Amino acid sequence: MTDTSQVRSLESLFFEARKKLEARILSEEPLDRKEMNEYMRLKDSYFAARQAYKDDNGKPYKPAA
């Protein structure tokens, strides 16, 4: 089982990485494969943690934003 703090931590990291990636795309800077792979791993981890999370009442995680 995943706890709330783990999901929120991954959520924070995911949205921070997404913001950086969007800024790079808008500035038309080339993206390197390593950065893109890191972002995709983080995205997959975040969504897997969200899916695995259930609170004490069995309810799914609700994003903070």
C-alpha positions as protocol buffer text, in pm:
chain_id: "A"
residue {
  index: 1
  type: MET
  ca { x: 0 y: 0 z: 0 }
}
residue {
  index: 2
  type: THR
  ca { x: 120 y: 350 z: -79 }
}
residue {
  index: 3
  type: ASP
  ca { x: 76 y: 626 z: 178 }
}
residue {
  index: 4
  type: THR
  ca { x: -33 y: 985 z: 118 }
}
residue {
  index: 5
  type: SER
  ca { x: 310 y: 1138 z: 172 }
}
residue {
  index: 6
  type: GLN
  ca { x: 467 y: 911 z: -92 }
}
residue {
  index: 7
  type: VAL
  ca { x: 202 y: 1004 z: -348 }
}
residue {
  index: 8
  type: ARG
  ca { x: 224 y: 1376 z: -268 }
}
residue {
  index: 9
  type: SER
  ca { x: 603 y: 1366 z: -295 }
}
residue {
  index: 10
  type: LEU
  ca { x: 585 y: 1198 z: -636 }
}
residue {
  index: 11
  type: GLU
  ca { x: 311 y: 1441 z: -739 }
}
residue {
  index: 12
  type: SER
  ca { x: 531 y: 1738 z: -651 }
}
residue {
  index: 13
  type: LEU
  ca { x: 830 y: 1596 z: -838 }
}
residue {
  index: 14
  type: PHE
  ca { x: 615 y: 1509 z: -1140 }
}
residue {
  index: 15
  type: PHE
  ca { x: 459 y: 1855 z: -1174 }
}
residue {
  index: 16
  type: GLU
  ca { x: 797 y: 2024 z: -1125 }
}
residue {
  index: 17
  type: ALA
  ca { x: 952 y: 1808 z: -1397 }
}
residue {
  index: 18
  type: ARG
  ca { x: 656 y: 1870 z: -1627 }
}
residue {
  index: 19
  type: LYS
  ca { x: 688 y: 2246 z: -1579 }
}
residue {
  index: 20
  type: LYS
  ca { x: 1061 y: 2230 z: -1670 }
}
residue {
  index: 21
  type: LEU
  ca { x: 989 y: 2014 z: -1974 }
}
residue {
  index: 22
  type: GLU
  ca { x: 716 y: 2251 z: -2096 }
}
residue {
  index: 23
  type: ALA
  ca { x: 951 y: 2549 z: -2056 }
}
residue {
  index: 24
  type: ARG
  ca { x: 1218 y: 2371 z: -2262 }
}
residue {
  index: 25
  type: ILE
  ca { x: 965 y: 2293 z: -2534 }
}
residue {
  index: 26
  type: LEU
  ca { x: 836 y: 2652 z: -2543 }
}
residue {
  index: 27
  type: SER
  ca { x: 1191 y: 2790 z: -2565 }
}
residue {
  index: 28
  type: GLU
  ca { x: 1252 y: 2548 z: -2852 }
}
residue {
  index: 29
  type: GLU
  ca { x: 1560 y: 2404 z: -2680 }
}
residue {
  index: 30
  type: PRO
  ca { x: 1641 y: 2052 z: -2791 }
}
residue {
  index: 31
  type: LEU
  ca { x: 1538 y: 1779 z: -2548 }
}
residue {
  index: 32
  type: ASP
  ca { x: 1787 y: 1508 z: -2474 }
}
residue {
  index: 33
  type: ARG
  ca { x: 1683 y: 1146 z: -2441 }
}
residue {
  index: 34
  type: LYS
  ca { x: 1805 y: 1118 z: -2081 }
}
residue {
  index: 35
  type: GLU
  ca { x: 1579 y: 1402 z: -1962 }
}
residue {
  index: 36
  type: MET
  ca { x: 1282 y: 1265 z: -2150 }
}
residue {
  index: 37
  type: ASN
  ca { x: 1335 y: 913 z: -2012 }
}
residue {
  index: 38
  type: GLU
  ca { x: 1366 y: 1051 z: -1658 }
}
residue {
  index: 39
  type: TYR
  ca { x: 1040 y: 1244 z: -1701 }
}
residue {
  index: 40
  type: MET
  ca { x: 859 y: 936 z: -1834 }
}
residue {
  index: 41
  type: ARG
  ca { x: 983 y: 720 z: -1543 }
}
residue {
  index: 42
  type: LEU
  ca { x: 867 y: 983 z: -1295 }
}
residue {
  index: 43
  type: LYS
  ca { x: 529 y: 1010 z: -1468 }
}
residue {
  index: 44
  type: ASP
  ca { x: 483 y: 632 z: -1461 }
}
residue {
  index: 45
  type: SER
  ca { x: 581 y: 614 z: -1093 }
}
residue {
  index: 46
  type: TYR
  ca { x: 344 y: 894 z: -997 }
}
residue {
  index: 47
  type: PHE
  ca { x: 44 y: 746 z: -1176 }
}
residue {
  index: 48
  type: ALA
  ca { x: 120 y: 394 z: -1044 }
}
residue {
  index: 49
  type: ALA
  ca { x: 138 y: 531 z: -688 }
}
residue {
  index: 50
  type: ARG
  ca { x: -189 y: 720 z: -737 }
}
residue {
  index: 51
  type: GLN
  ca { x: -356 y: 404 z: -860 }
}
residue {
  index: 52
  type: ALA
  ca { x: -217 y: 193 z: -573 }
}
residue {
  index: 53
  type: TYR
  ca { x: -317 y: 440 z: -301 }
}
residue {
  index: 54
  type: LYS
  ca { x: -626 y: 380 z: -91 }
}
residue {
  index: 55
  type: ASP
  ca { x: -700 y: 571 z: 228 }
}
residue {
  index: 56
  type: ASP
  ca { x: -829 y: 410 z: 548 }
}
residue {
  index: 57
  type: ASN
  ca { x: -1181 y: 409 z: 403 }
}
residue {
  index: 58
  type: GLY
  ca { x: -1069 y: 252 z: 75 }
}
residue {
  index: 59
  type: LYS
  ca { x: -1109 y: 576 z: -122 }
}
residue {
  index: 60
  type: PRO
  ca { x: -863 y: 662 z: -403 }
}
residue {
  index: 61
  type: TYR
  ca { x: -611 y: 947 z: -390 }
}
residue {
  index: 62
  type: LYS
  ca { x: -737 y: 1294 z: -483 }
}
residue {
  index: 63
  type: PRO
  ca { x: -472 y: 1525 z: -633 }
}
residue {
  index: 64
  type: ALA
  ca { x: -395 y: 1842 z: -437 }
}
residue {
  index: 65
  type: ALA
  ca { x: -433 y: 2069 z: -740 }
}
